Amino acid sequence: MSRVNELYYIPAKILADQRGITGLETAIVLIAFVVVASVFAFAVLNTGLLSSEKSKEAALGGLEETSATLSIRGNVIAAANSGKTAIDTLKFNLTPASTSSESVDLSTTGTVVTYLDENQGINCQNPQAFDSVPDTAECSWSAAWLIGSGDIVDTGEQVEMIVILTNLTPLLTEKKRVLRPS
């Protein structure tokens, strides 16, 4: 073959050889996989960040609700029933736990008062709504503002809580100790 004829066959040899095109196709497919994976990773990370932000908000909201605390100011006074056989009324004063604490809602819809001892636990009602069924333990509570007014206990306010206990089993007698949180 002459050199002139070889020059005519070189372009034909290049077109017949598909090694470069196969490598290019592989690179395109690889790039497509990387793009799809990055979009998927972005979606997963965004969803994860969004859910962690929502859980953070829920946790902070719960802490905000529980950080609004009251403390007992002074003594807890127990009054006996007319027959002096059992204690049926507890009185104590409440104030905000610290000067920087949040306001506390003492409305009938915002507060649950629970009487709890080693024998029973009763959610007290406000206003008093006893069913008058004998031998049913019942409890009610009321609040009277000594300093301040309204349903919200703000810094500097003081509230007298009165808890009325009825038909406790066993009876809360004078020898039984009522523990006061410190």
Buried (B, 14 or more C-beta within 10 A) or exposed (E): EEEEEEEEEEEEEEEEEEEEEEEEEEEEEEEEEEEEEEEEEEEEEEEEEEEEEEEEEEEEEEEEEEEBEBEBBEEBEBEBEEEEEBBBBBBBBBBBBEEEBBBBBBEBEEBEBEBEBEEBEBEBBBEEEEEEEEEEBBBBBBBEBEEBEEBBBEEEBBBBBBBBBBBBEEBBEEEBEEEEEE
